[in-house]
Amino acid sequence: MKLSDWAKKNGLSYKTAYRLFKSGNLPCKVRQLATGTILVDETEPLPSKIAIYGRVSSAEQKDDLE
């Protein structure tokens, strides 16, 4: 599957998927053809962990995070 199709399927933009590919952090096996096409082997399931980060600009707003 092409990287752009994989990105759409997994709710990512192509730029984010390409950045993950370049940094070596894509959670799948990937190979790049001599033509430059990036193919993703989607036989491995994606990790199901999700992280959420939130912050406020002052201590007075700390309750807003709840």
HURA-V805169 format. One record per residue. N is the residue number from 1. RES is the residue in one letter. PHI is phi in radians with two decimals (NA if undefined). PSI is psi in degrees with one decimal (* if undefined). BURIAL is I if it has 9 or more other ideal C-beta (glycine too) atoms within 8 Angstrom, else O. Layout:
N | RES | PHI | PSI | BURIAL
N | RES | PHI | PSI | BURIAL
This chain:
1 | M | NA | 139.1 | O
2 | K | -1.23 | 152.4 | I
3 | L | -1.03 | -39.1 | I
4 | S | -1.14 | -40.1 | O
5 | D | -1.18 | -40.7 | O
6 | W | -1.08 | -41.1 | I
7 | A | -1.09 | -46.1 | I
8 | K | -1.07 | -43.4 | O
9 | K | -1.09 | -32.3 | O
10 | N | -1.79 | 11.7 | O
11 | G | 1.27 | 28.5 | O
12 | L | -1.99 | 155.4 | O
13 | S | -1.38 | 158.9 | O
14 | Y | -1.09 | -39.3 | I
15 | K | -1.04 | -42.4 | O
16 | T | -1.14 | -44.4 | I
17 | A | -1.10 | -40.3 | I
18 | Y | -1.17 | -39.8 | I
19 | R | -1.10 | -41.1 | O
20 | L | -1.11 | -40.4 | I
21 | F | -1.08 | -47.5 | I
22 | K | -1.13 | -34.4 | O
23 | S | -1.48 | -7.7 | O
24 | G | 1.41 | 18.7 | O
25 | N | -1.86 | 13.0 | O
26 | L | -1.23 | 131.7 | I
27 | P | -1.38 | 19.6 | O
28 | C | -2.34 | 166.3 | I
29 | K | -1.29 | 135.1 | O
30 | V | -2.36 | 146.4 | I
31 | R | -2.47 | 148.3 | O
32 | Q | -1.97 | 127.9 | O
33 | L | -1.35 | 165.8 | O
34 | A | -1.07 | -24.9 | O
35 | T | -1.38 | -9.4 | O
36 | G | 1.77 | -10.6 | O
37 | T | -1.16 | 134.3 | O
38 | I | -1.80 | 122.1 | I
39 | L | -1.93 | 136.1 | I
40 | V | -1.92 | 131.3 | I
41 | D | -1.59 | 105.6 | I
42 | E | -1.63 | 23.4 | O
43 | T | -1.27 | -23.8 | O
44 | E | -1.56 | 133.4 | O
45 | P | -1.24 | 149.8 | O
46 | L | -1.28 | 149.3 | O
47 | P | -1.10 | 144.9 | O
48 | S | -1.76 | 14.1 | O
49 | K | -1.45 | 140.7 | O
50 | I | -2.27 | 136.8 | O
51 | A | -2.06 | 139.1 | O
52 | I | -2.14 | 134.6 | O
53 | Y | -2.12 | 130.4 | O
54 | G | -2.42 | 147.8 | O
55 | R | -2.63 | 159.6 | O
56 | V | -2.18 | 163.3 | I
57 | S | -1.53 | -13.4 | O
58 | S | -2.57 | 161.5 | O
59 | A | -1.14 | -25.6 | O
60 | E | -1.14 | -24.0 | O
61 | Q | -1.65 | 6.2 | I
62 | K | -0.98 | -37.5 | O
63 | D | -1.13 | -23.1 | O
64 | D | -1.14 | -23.3 | O
65 | L | -1.23 | -27.5 | O
66 | E | -1.19 | * | O
